[in-house]
Amino acid sequence: MLENTIIKLEDKDALRNITNLSTFGANKEEQLFNVALELCITWVNRVLFIKLLEAQLYKYHKGNKDYLFLNSKLVFDFDELSNLFFQVLAEKPESRRNHIQEKFSKVPYLNSSLFERIELERQTINISELDNRLQLPLSNSSVLKDDKGKRKVGTLPTLQYLFEFLDAYDFTSEGGEEIQEENKNLINASVLGLIFEKINGYKDGSFFTPGFVTMYMCKETIRRSVLQKFNDTKGWQCDTIDSLYNKIEDKKDANKIINSLHICDPAVGSGHF
């Protein structure tokens, strides 16, 4: 994909539109590589995010395969991948073009800046301009297997290779007690969060928060809120959850107090809930 992007940047002489070109390198070769790399990172970030979204939709809908939309049957070229970015995920269903609306009817609208074109895309090329015909040779140690479980050989178009590679991993589980139907290595939000931090986080000033930290934050925040709500409502002075538990006699009344609480993402957007 990186080579493909460099070729298209050269073909279009796209570097001429970049206002701060010197920040990408001291010569044209460096500039081409770094601009192409930033574009590819942006595109792959989107694809990984979509893969996580697809996995959660699939899990939530009890394994309904209608929610598996990131594959080469539906997204068969880079132009269609661009449509998925900007005409599907960035558009409310009622605003989508008819054929797009029908094809991706199971895909929700995401009000996310991730699916807005970055300035570099506006100045250079869109992912739709990449060459769909370029083939990649499969690695000798590829995780891709055929229907009989044998390692695939030969070549695949870049986009199909990417989708099949991602599909070789399990994005749905969180490493708990769930039984996996297929023997796939697990990749969950925590793993990707660490990868995103290494790629993007430091330059943006954002850092991935591990699950055990957000679990502690959520637990402490919710417990304090529950204690305060009961103490304010009942005039009690409980200072621990255990003392509150021992104080409760009417469960229906306690449920009313619990249900009156409102919680707005105590994990403050970290991705853990």
C-alpha positions as CSV (number, residue, x, y, z in Angstrom):
1,M,0.0,0.0,0.0
2,L,2.9,2.3,0.8
3,E,4.5,1.7,-2.6
4,N,1.1,2.1,-4.3
5,T,0.7,5.5,-2.6
6,I,4.1,6.7,-3.5
7,I,3.5,5.8,-7.2
8,K,0.2,7.8,-7.2
9,L,1.8,10.8,-5.4
10,E,4.5,10.9,-8.1
11,D,2.0,10.4,-11.0
12,K,-0.1,13.3,-9.9
13,D,2.8,15.5,-8.8
14,A,0.7,15.8,-5.6
15,L,3.5,17.1,-3.4
16,R,3.3,20.5,-5.0
17,N,0.0,21.2,-3.2
18,I,1.5,20.7,0.3
19,T,2.2,24.0,2.0
20,N,4.6,22.7,4.7
21,L,6.4,20.2,2.5
22,S,9.8,20.8,4.2
23,T,8.5,19.2,7.4
24,F,8.2,15.9,5.5
25,G,11.9,15.6,4.6
26,A,15.0,17.3,3.1
27,N,14.6,15.9,-0.4
28,K,11.8,14.6,-2.7
29,E,12.5,10.9,-1.9
30,E,12.1,11.5,1.8
31,Q,9.0,13.7,1.3
32,L,7.3,11.1,-0.9
33,F,8.0,8.4,1.6
34,N,6.8,10.4,4.7
35,V,3.7,11.8,3.0
36,A,2.8,8.3,1.8
37,L,3.4,6.9,5.2
38,E,1.2,9.4,7.0
39,L,-1.6,8.7,4.5
40,C,-1.3,5.0,4.9
41,I,-1.3,5.2,8.7
42,T,-4.5,7.3,8.5
43,W,-6.2,4.7,6.2
44,V,-5.1,1.7,8.1
45,N,-6.2,3.3,11.4
46,R,-9.7,3.7,9.9
47,V,-9.8,0.1,8.7
48,L,-8.7,-1.2,12.1
49,F,-11.4,0.9,13.8
50,I,-14.0,-0.4,11.3
51,K,-12.9,-4.0,12.0
52,L,-13.4,-3.5,15.7
53,L,-16.8,-1.9,15.0
54,E,-17.8,-4.8,12.7
55,A,-16.8,-7.4,15.4
56,Q,-18.8,-5.7,18.1
57,L,-21.9,-5.5,15.8
58,Y,-21.5,-9.1,14.9
59,K,-21.3,-10.1,18.6
60,Y,-24.1,-7.9,19.7
61,H,-26.4,-9.4,17.0
62,K,-25.7,-12.9,18.1
63,G,-23.4,-13.9,15.2
64,N,-25.6,-12.5,12.4
65,K,-23.3,-12.6,9.4
66,D,-25.3,-9.7,7.8
67,Y,-23.2,-7.5,10.0
68,L,-19.9,-8.6,8.5
69,F,-19.4,-5.9,5.9
70,L,-15.6,-5.4,5.8
71,N,-14.8,-8.0,3.1
72,S,-13.8,-8.0,-0.5
73,K,-17.3,-9.0,-1.6
74,L,-18.8,-5.7,-0.4
75,V,-15.7,-3.6,-0.4
76,F,-14.1,-4.9,-3.6
77,D,-11.7,-2.0,-4.4
78,F,-10.2,1.2,-3.0
79,D,-12.9,3.3,-4.4
80,E,-15.6,1.3,-2.5
81,L,-13.4,1.6,0.7
82,S,-13.4,5.4,0.2
83,N,-17.2,5.2,-0.1
84,L,-17.4,3.3,3.2
85,F,-15.2,6.0,4.9
86,F,-17.0,9.1,3.7
87,Q,-20.4,8.2,2.3
88,V,-21.4,5.6,4.9
89,L,-19.7,6.0,8.3
90,A,-19.6,9.8,7.9
91,E,-23.2,10.1,6.8
92,K,-26.5,9.5,8.6
93,P,-28.5,6.7,7.0
94,E,-31.2,9.1,5.7
95,S,-28.5,11.2,4.0
96,R,-26.8,8.4,2.2
97,R,-27.2,7.8,-1.6
98,N,-29.8,5.1,-2.4
99,H,-27.4,2.4,-3.6
100,I,-25.0,3.0,-0.7
101,Q,-27.9,3.0,1.8
102,E,-29.1,-0.4,0.5
103,K,-25.7,-2.0,0.3
104,F,-24.5,-0.9,3.8
105,S,-27.9,-0.8,5.6
106,K,-26.4,-2.6,8.6
107,V,-23.6,-0.1,9.1
108,P,-24.3,2.8,11.6
109,Y,-23.4,6.4,11.3
110,L,-20.4,7.4,13.3
111,N,-20.1,11.0,14.4
112,S,-16.3,10.8,14.5
113,S,-13.5,13.0,13.2
114,L,-11.7,9.7,12.1
115,F,-14.0,9.7,9.1
116,E,-13.4,13.3,8.0
117,R,-10.8,13.8,5.3
118,I,-7.5,15.0,6.9
119,E,-5.8,18.1,5.4
120,L,-3.1,15.9,3.7
121,E,-5.8,13.9,1.8
122,R,-7.3,17.2,0.6
123,Q,-3.9,18.4,-0.6
124,T,-2.7,15.2,-2.2
125,I,-4.7,12.0,-3.0
126,N,-7.7,10.0,-1.7
127,I,-7.5,6.3,-1.0
128,S,-9.9,5.8,-4.0
129,E,-7.0,6.6,-6.3
130,L,-4.8,3.7,-5.4
131,D,-4.3,0.9,-8.0
132,N,-6.5,-2.1,-7.3
133,R,-4.6,-4.4,-9.6
134,L,-1.4,-4.7,-7.7
135,Q,-0.8,-8.1,-6.2
136,L,1.0,-9.1,-3.0
137,P,2.8,-12.4,-2.7
138,L,1.6,-14.3,0.4
139,S,4.3,-14.8,3.0
140,N,5.7,-18.3,3.6
141,S,4.5,-18.1,7.2
142,S,1.1,-16.4,6.3
143,V,-1.7,-16.8,8.8
144,L,-4.1,-17.1,5.8
145,K,-5.6,-20.6,5.4
146,D,-7.8,-22.2,2.8
147,D,-11.0,-24.1,3.5
148,K,-9.0,-27.3,4.4
149,G,-6.9,-25.4,6.9
150,K,-3.8,-25.4,4.7
151,R,-1.6,-22.3,4.4
152,K,-2.5,-20.3,1.3
153,V,0.1,-19.7,-1.3
154,G,0.3,-17.4,-4.4
155,T,-0.7,-13.8,-4.5
156,L,-3.7,-11.6,-3.6
157,P,-4.8,-8.1,-4.4
158,T,-3.7,-5.7,-1.7
159,L,-7.1,-4.9,-0.3
160,Q,-8.3,-8.5,-0.3
161,Y,-5.0,-9.5,1.4
162,L,-5.6,-6.9,4.1
163,F,-9.2,-8.0,4.8
164,E,-8.3,-11.7,4.9
165,F,-5.4,-11.0,7.1
166,L,-7.5,-9.1,9.6
167,D,-10.2,-11.8,9.4
168,A,-7.7,-14.4,10.5
169,Y,-7.8,-12.8,14.0
170,D,-10.6,-12.6,16.6
171,F,-11.7,-9.1,17.3
172,T,-14.9,-9.9,19.1
173,S,-13.7,-11.3,22.4
174,E,-12.1,-9.6,25.4
175,G,-10.1,-12.5,26.6
176,G,-12.7,-13.6,29.2
177,E,-14.3,-17.0,29.6
178,E,-16.0,-17.1,26.2
179,I,-15.5,-20.1,24.0
180,Q,-14.1,-19.4,20.6
181,E,-15.7,-21.3,17.8
182,E,-12.7,-20.9,15.6
183,N,-9.0,-21.1,16.6
184,K,-8.1,-17.5,16.0
185,N,-5.6,-15.3,17.8
186,L,-7.3,-12.6,19.9
187,I,-6.9,-8.9,19.0
188,N,-9.0,-6.6,21.2
189,A,-9.4,-2.9,21.8
190,S,-6.6,-2.9,24.4
191,V,-4.1,-4.3,21.9
192,L,-5.1,-1.8,19.2
193,G,-5.1,1.0,21.7
194,L,-1.4,0.4,22.5
195,I,-0.6,0.3,18.8
196,F,-2.5,3.5,18.0
197,E,-0.6,5.2,20.9
198,K,2.8,4.2,19.4
199,I,1.8,5.4,15.9
200,N,-0.2,8.5,16.7
201,G,-0.4,9.2,20.4
202,Y,2.8,10.9,21.3
203,K,2.6,13.6,18.6
204,D,-1.1,14.3,19.4
205,G,-0.4,14.3,23.2
206,S,-2.9,11.4,23.7
207,F,-2.0,8.2,25.5
208,F,-3.8,4.8,25.8
209,T,-5.1,4.1,29.2
210,P,-4.9,0.4,30.2
211,G,-8.0,-1.5,31.3
212,F,-6.9,-2.0,34.9
213,V,-6.6,1.8,35.3
214,T,-10.0,2.6,33.8
215,M,-11.6,-0.2,35.8
216,Y,-10.3,1.4,39.0
217,M,-11.4,4.8,37.9
218,C,-14.9,3.6,37.1
219,K,-15.2,1.5,40.2
220,E,-14.2,4.3,42.5
221,T,-16.3,6.9,40.7
222,I,-19.5,4.8,40.7
223,R,-19.1,3.7,44.3
224,R,-18.7,7.2,45.5
225,S,-21.7,8.4,43.5
226,V,-23.9,5.6,44.9
227,L,-22.8,6.3,48.5
228,Q,-23.5,10.1,48.0
229,K,-26.9,9.4,46.5
230,F,-28.0,7.2,49.3
231,N,-26.6,9.4,52.0
232,D,-28.3,12.5,50.5
233,T,-31.6,10.8,49.9
234,K,-31.8,8.9,53.2
235,G,-29.8,11.2,55.5
236,W,-27.4,8.3,56.2
237,Q,-23.7,8.7,56.8
238,C,-22.3,5.5,55.2
239,D,-18.7,5.7,54.2
240,T,-18.3,2.3,52.5
241,I,-20.3,0.1,50.1
242,D,-20.4,-2.6,52.8
243,S,-21.9,-0.3,55.4
244,L,-24.4,0.9,52.8
245,Y,-25.3,-2.7,52.0
246,N,-25.9,-3.6,55.6
247,K,-28.1,-0.5,56.0
248,I,-30.5,-1.3,53.2
249,E,-33.7,-3.0,54.2
250,D,-36.2,-2.2,51.5
251,K,-34.8,-3.4,48.1
252,K,-37.5,-1.8,46.0
253,D,-36.8,1.6,47.6
254,A,-33.0,1.0,47.1
255,N,-33.6,0.2,43.4
256,K,-35.5,3.4,42.9
257,I,-32.5,5.3,44.3
258,I,-30.1,3.4,42.1
259,N,-32.2,4.0,39.0
260,S,-32.2,7.7,39.7
261,L,-28.5,7.8,39.1
262,H,-27.1,9.0,35.7
263,I,-23.6,8.0,34.6
264,C,-21.9,9.6,31.6
265,D,-18.9,7.4,30.5
266,P,-16.7,7.5,33.7
267,A,-13.9,6.1,31.5
268,V,-13.8,9.6,29.9
269,G,-13.5,8.4,26.3
270,S,-10.7,6.0,26.8
271,G,-12.6,3.2,24.9
272,H,-13.2,1.1,28.0
273,F,-16.7,1.0,29.5
